[in-house]
Amino acid sequence: MRIVVAPDKFKGCLAAREVAAAIAEGIRRADPSAVIGQIAMADGGEGTVDALVAATGGRFVTRTVTGPLPGTRVNATYGMLGDGRTAVIEMAAASGLALLRPEERNPERTTTYGTGELILSAGAERIILGIGGSATTDGGLGCAQACGVRFEMSDGTIRTTGQAPLTGGDLANVRRTVIARSVIGGAIRVACDVDNPLYGPRGAARVFGPQKGATPEQVERLDAGLRQLAAVVGEEDVARVPGAGAAGGLGFGLMAFLNARLQPGFEIVAEAVGLRERLAGADLVITGEGRLDESSLGGKTVIGVARVCRELGVRCVALVGSVGAGADGALAEGLASYHVVSDPAMDVGEAMKHAAELLATKAEELMRVRFA
């Protein structure tokens, strides 16, 4: 039997590589002769660095960079993949909402400058950038500034690398770009799974601003500032691209100033780990993630793996922590079956505490009944 285990993390308790190891342990209990391949997966969000480093035999690198608030410093970790030429970065490591206390959350004061510092620090030929979990709504100004783009402000000053980081509060004060494109050499692919434009009713400020601490008045100012930024730099077309509004407009800034390309996160990860080639010819693929529901159909790992298996004619099953409305929709996407690893009566905290053993036990059961 050749079995490939390709799960995402179980958020809050196990990284993807730990999920894969637990499932593999259960398979061995039932069939010691099975040939098992383990691939830590992700969809571009939290855990992408960990998954790709594990899957490619890469290494972790930690740098001290600017945090979400100008004047603060954080230790941010990114990954260099096994090829030695590709860096994988999560913007949340430098500019994430989780780095701030609730009372510090204010998207008119936060910046993506530290994310730009990470990009520069990596100095990689290729960069994979996950942009979920941001604390910012600066249109990517801070990131672009750190990477060498120069902005003329309404008071006539020029803001560039090494000066006070630009924030969401500076959006309305940008007059023009003096140097409009970054000089960084690496090609940037952005893992982005939202389709919001930069501004407007579905834009970065209105949809995501409140969760970052923006008041209704700030939402209005930020939305107007994002609209003005696109106009003054001559990038209105880019502002309308699906995903331009991701991470408080960082999607826009990366495209407009750093020549980045936005792609679905799962696609980027699948290509980086050689997923299609590693699944081809398998007798069974086991994937999984913490929760399977309607949102999974938007491109999360379980559905992505199932779709690849469907194209390859390989049987695919999923082990999940819980299910919600719409979970059965996964069965139309190539998933043969899904299995909740814990008993419905088990307390959630207990299930998370014992997630590894629950996964191993369920995988063993699955093998003994020949894949259910």
C-alpha positions in Angstrom: 0.0 0.0 0.0 1.3 3.4 -0.9 -0.5 6.1 1.2 0.1 9.8 1.1 -0.8 11.9 4.1 -1.4 15.6 3.2 -3.2 17.6 5.9 -3.4 21.2 7.0 -2.9 22.2 10.7 -5.5 21.6 13.4 -5.6 25.3 14.5 -4.9 25.8 18.1 -3.4 22.4 18.8 -1.3 20.8 16.1 0.8 22.0 13.2 0.3 20.3 9.8 3.5 18.2 10.2 2.2 17.0 13.6 -1.1 16.1 12.1 0.6 14.2 9.4 2.8 12.3 11.8 -0.2 11.3 14.0 -2.1 10.0 11.0 1.0 8.1 9.8 1.3 6.5 13.3 -2.3 5.2 13.1 -1.7 3.8 9.6 1.4 1.9 10.8 -0.5 0.3 13.6 -3.0 -1.2 11.2 -0.5 -1.9 8.3 3.2 -1.9 9.2 4.1 -2.7 5.6 2.4 0.5 4.2 4.7 3.0 2.4 3.7 6.4 3.8 4.5 9.8 2.4 3.9 12.8 4.6 3.3 16.3 3.2 2.6 19.2 5.6 0.1 21.4 3.7 -1.4 24.9 4.1 -3.6 27.3 2.2 -1.5 30.4 2.5 -2.7 31.5 5.9 -1.3 30.9 9.3 1.0 27.9 9.4 2.2 28.3 5.8 5.8 29.0 6.7 5.9 26.0 9.1 4.3 23.7 6.5 6.5 24.6 3.6 9.7 24.5 5.6 8.7 21.0 6.8 7.6 19.8 3.4 10.7 20.9 1.6 13.5 20.3 4.1 14.0 24.1 4.5 15.1 26.2 7.5 13.8 29.0 9.7 15.3 32.5 9.8 14.4 35.1 12.5 15.0 38.8 12.0 14.2 41.8 14.2 12.0 44.2 12.3 9.4 47.0 12.8 6.2 45.8 14.4 2.7 46.8 13.5 3.1 50.1 15.3 6.0 52.4 14.2 8.7 52.5 16.8 8.1 49.0 18.0 10.4 46.0 17.2 9.4 42.3 16.9 11.3 39.1 16.2 9.7 37.7 13.0 10.5 34.3 11.6 10.3 33.4 7.9 11.3 30.3 6.0 13.9 29.4 3.4 12.7 26.4 1.4 14.8 23.4 0.6 15.7 24.8 -2.8 17.7 27.6 -1.1 16.2 30.1 -3.5 12.6 30.6 -2.2 11.6 32.4 0.9 8.2 32.0 2.4 6.9 34.9 4.6 3.8 35.4 6.6 3.1 39.2 6.9 1.4 38.5 10.2 4.8 37.7 11.7 5.8 41.4 11.4 2.5 43.3 10.9 -0.1 41.0 12.4 -3.1 41.8 14.5 -2.1 39.2 17.1 1.0 41.2 17.9 -1.1 44.0 19.4 -3.1 44.3 22.6 -6.8 45.1 22.0 -6.3 48.7 23.2 -3.4 49.1 20.6 -5.5 48.3 17.6 -5.9 51.3 15.4 -5.4 50.9 11.6 -4.7 54.7 11.2 -1.6 54.1 13.3 -0.4 50.7 12.1 2.0 49.9 9.2 3.3 47.1 7.0 6.8 48.5 7.1 8.1 45.4 8.9 6.8 43.2 6.2 8.8 45.1 3.7 11.9 44.7 5.9 11.4 40.9 5.9 11.1 40.9 2.1 14.4 42.8 1.9 16.1 40.7 4.5 15.3 37.4 2.8 17.0 38.6 -0.4 15.6 35.5 -2.2 15.2 34.8 -5.8 11.5 34.0 -5.2 9.2 35.0 -2.4 5.9 33.4 -1.3 4.0 35.9 0.9 1.0 35.0 2.9 -1.0 38.1 3.8 -3.7 36.9 6.3 -4.1 38.2 9.8 -3.0 41.8 9.3 -3.3 44.7 11.8 -3.1 47.2 9.0 -5.0 49.3 6.5 -2.2 51.3 4.9 -2.6 50.2 1.3 0.8 48.6 1.4 2.5 52.0 1.8 4.7 50.9 4.7 5.9 47.8 2.9 6.6 49.7 -0.3 8.5 52.4 1.6 10.7 49.8 3.3 11.4 48.3 -0.1 12.7 51.5 -1.6 9.6 53.2 -3.1 9.7 57.0 -2.4 6.5 59.0 -1.7 6.1 62.7 -1.9 3.7 63.9 0.9 1.3 66.8 0.9 3.7 68.9 2.9 6.4 68.4 0.2 8.5 66.0 2.2 9.8 62.8 0.7 9.2 59.6 2.7 11.6 56.7 1.9 13.4 53.8 3.5 14.8 54.5 6.9 12.4 57.3 7.7 9.3 57.2 9.9 7.1 54.3 8.6 4.0 55.3 6.7 0.7 54.2 8.2 -3.0 54.1 7.4 -3.2 57.7 8.7 -0.9 58.8 5.9 -3.0 57.5 3.0 -4.7 60.8 2.3 -1.4 62.7 2.5 0.4 61.0 -0.4 0.8 63.4 -3.3 2.7 61.2 -5.8 5.5 58.6 -6.0 9.0 59.8 -6.7 10.3 56.3 -7.2 7.2 54.3 -8.1 8.6 50.7 -8.2 10.7 48.8 -5.8 14.2 47.7 -6.8 14.0 44.4 -5.0 15.1 41.5 -7.3 12.9 38.6 -6.1 9.7 37.7 -7.8 6.8 37.8 -5.3 3.8 35.6 -5.4 1.1 36.5 -2.9 -1.1 33.8 -1.3 -4.5 35.5 -1.3 -7.9 33.9 -0.9 -10.2 36.9 -0.7 -11.6 38.8 -3.7 -12.2 42.2 -2.2 -11.2 45.3 -4.1 -9.2 48.1 -2.5 -12.0 50.5 -1.7 -15.8 50.8 -1.8 -18.6 48.8 -0.1 -16.5 45.5 -0.3 -13.1 47.3 0.2 -10.4 46.8 2.7 -11.6 49.5 5.2 -15.3 48.8 5.2 -15.1 45.0 5.4 -12.0 44.4 7.5 -11.4 47.8 9.2 -13.7 47.3 12.2 -12.1 44.0 13.3 -8.7 45.8 13.4 -10.1 48.4 15.7 -11.4 51.1 13.3 -14.3 53.3 14.4 -17.0 54.1 11.9 -15.4 57.5 11.4 -12.0 55.9 10.8 -13.5 53.5 8.3 -14.8 56.4 6.3 -11.4 58.1 6.4 -9.5 55.0 5.5 -11.8 54.1 2.6 -11.4 57.7 1.2 -7.6 57.5 1.7 -7.4 54.2 -0.2 -9.4 55.6 -3.0 -7.2 58.7 -3.2 -4.0 56.6 -3.0 -5.0 54.6 -6.1 -5.8 57.8 -8.0 -2.7 59.7 -7.2 -0.4 56.8 -8.1 -2.4 56.1 -11.2 -3.3 52.6 -10.3 -7.1 52.6 -10.3 -7.2 49.4 -12.5 -5.1 47.6 -9.9 -7.4 48.8 -7.1 -10.2 46.9 -8.8 -8.4 43.6 -9.1 -9.9 40.9 -6.8 -7.7 40.7 -3.8 -6.4 44.2 -3.9 -8.2 44.9 -0.6 -6.6 41.9 1.2 -4.6 42.7 4.3 -5.8 46.3 4.5 -4.8 47.0 0.9 -1.4 45.3 1.1 -2.6 43.2 -1.9 -2.9 46.5 -3.9 0.5 47.8 -2.7 2.3 44.6 -3.6 0.9 44.6 -7.1 1.2 48.4 -7.7 4.7 48.9 -6.2 6.4 45.5 -6.1 5.2 43.8 -9.3 3.7 41.0 -7.2 1.2 38.4 -8.5 -1.8 37.3 -6.5 -2.8 33.6 -6.5 -4.9 31.3 -4.4 -2.9 30.2 -1.4 -3.4 26.5 -1.9 -2.2 26.6 -5.5 1.1 28.3 -4.4 1.7 25.8 -1.6 0.7 22.8 -3.8 3.3 23.9 -6.4 6.0 24.5 -3.9 5.7 21.0 -2.4 5.2 19.2 -5.7 1.8 18.0 -4.5 0.5 16.6 -7.8 3.7 14.6 -8.5 3.7 13.2 -4.9 0.0 12.1 -5.1 0.2 10.5 -8.5 -0.1 6.7 -8.3 -1.0 6.6 -4.6 -3.5 3.9 -3.4 -5.0 6.4 -0.9 -4.6 10.0 0.2 -5.6 11.1 3.6 -6.0 14.9 4.2 -7.5 16.8 7.0 -7.9 20.1 8.9 -9.5 21.3 12.1 -12.9 22.1 10.7 -14.8 21.2 7.5 -17.7 23.4 6.6 -19.0 25.5 3.8 -16.0 27.9 4.0 -13.7 25.0 3.1 -15.1 25.1 -0.4 -13.4 28.5 -0.9 -10.0 26.9 -1.5 -8.9 25.5 1.8 -6.6 22.5 2.0 -9.0 19.6 2.3 -10.9 20.7 -0.8 -7.7 21.5 -2.7 -6.2 18.1 -2.1 -9.5 16.4 -2.9 -9.7 18.2 -6.3 -6.1 17.2 -7.2 -7.0 13.6 -6.3 -10.1 13.6 -8.4 -8.1 14.7 -11.4 -5.5 12.0 -10.7 -8.1 9.2 -10.1 -6.8 8.7 -6.5 -9.1 7.9 -3.5 -9.1 10.7 -1.0 -10.5 10.8 2.6 -10.4 13.5 5.3 -10.0 13.4 9.0 -11.3 16.5 10.7 -11.8 17.9 14.1 -15.3 19.1 13.6 -17.9 19.7 10.8 -20.4 22.4 10.2 -23.1 23.4 7.7 -22.1 22.7 4.1 -19.6 19.9 4.9 -21.3 17.5 2.6 -20.4 19.8 -0.3 -16.9 18.4 0.0 -18.2 15.1 -1.4 -18.9 16.7 -4.7 -15.3 18.0 -4.9 -13.5 14.7 -5.0 -13.6 13.7 -1.3 -14.7 10.1 -0.9 -15.6 10.5 2.8 -14.8 12.6 5.9 -14.5 11.4 9.5 -14.6 13.4 12.7 -11.8 12.2 14.9 -13.5 12.8 18.3 -16.7 11.5 19.9 -19.5 14.1 19.8 -19.8 14.0 23.5 -16.2 14.9 24.1 -15.4 18.3 25.4 -13.7 20.5 22.8 -10.8 21.3 25.2 -10.2 17.6 25.8 -10.4 16.8 22.1 -7.8 19.5 21.4 -5.5 18.2 24.2 -5.6 14.7 22.8 -5.8 15.6 19.1 -2.7 13.6 18.1 -3.9 10.3 19.7 -7.5 10.8 18.3 -6.1 11.3 14.8 -3.9 8.2 15.1 -6.8 6.1 16.4 -9.2 7.3 13.7 -6.5 6.6 11.0 -6.0 3.1 12.4 -9.8 2.4 12.3 -9.9 3.8 8.7 -7.2 1.4 7.6 -8.8 -1.7 9.3 -12.1 -1.1 7.5 -10.3 -0.5 4.2 -10.7 3.3 3.9 -14.4 3.5 4.9 
